[in-house]
Amino acid sequence: MMLLVAGEWLGKGSLLLEGRTLGETIEAEAQIEADETGLSIRLQIVLGENSRQMLVRVAANDVGTYVVSVRSEIADTLMGTAKLDSEPNLGLLWNDAGTIYATFSLFSHSGGLGCRGFARSEATTYTWEVAFSRKQQVVKGDNVVSLRRRRR
């Protein structure tokens, strides 16, 4: 069973650049939509004061794995393959020029979803770890009834 399910997700984690001892905080919002051919994921990532969008497409292929495409405004389009139906859920991505490589793993985490990965671009290696949870919808109503007695 695939861990990625349709809905709105909120994530928080960290990004660490090679050679540094402290990571930067990542906050993310993900909107996952399913259709007849796969999943479309729209990610809004906030890293420090910078905000970036990524579009991810996940579609099953004819050999039992998934084709993954990641488009972003911060790097080349990455294409790759992933195994997402059973643990370990792993993926490998790369750009056409072969100058950027990324790996990731997805796993169940505290009722949500965890994502860890590594990326290599030119001479820099990045690692990240983000925990996602389903976004809770706030329900408001004018007809709220209190069962407690009010103090007078």
C-alpha positions, 0 to 999 in steps of 0.5 A: 500500500502506498504511503502517499495519499491524497489530501493536504499535508504540513511538514517541518524538518531540517536541511543540512549542507555538507560541512555545516554543523547546524541545519536550517529549518524547513517548513512545507505544505503539500497538496496531493491529488490523485487521478487515474494515472498517478499522483500530482503533488504541489509543494510549497517549501519555506527555508529561512526567508525563502519560499519555493514551489515544487511540482512532483508527478508520481505515476506507476510504470509497467515494471512495478515501480513508479516514474517520478518527475520533480520540477522546481524553480531552484534546480533543473527538472529531476526525473527518476524511479521509485519503489513506493508500494512497500517498505523500504520506500526508496527513490532515485532522481537525477537531471539530464546533464547528470550533475544533480542526483537525489535519493529519498526514502518515505516511511510511516512516522507518528501517524504521518509521513517521514521523508529523508534524503540526500542530494548532490549538486556540483560540489555540495551535498545536502541532507534533509529530514521532514515529518509530515502530518495531515492538515486538520480542517477547523470546523466552526459553528454558531450552535456550540453548546456547553455542558458545563455550568456557568459561574455566576 
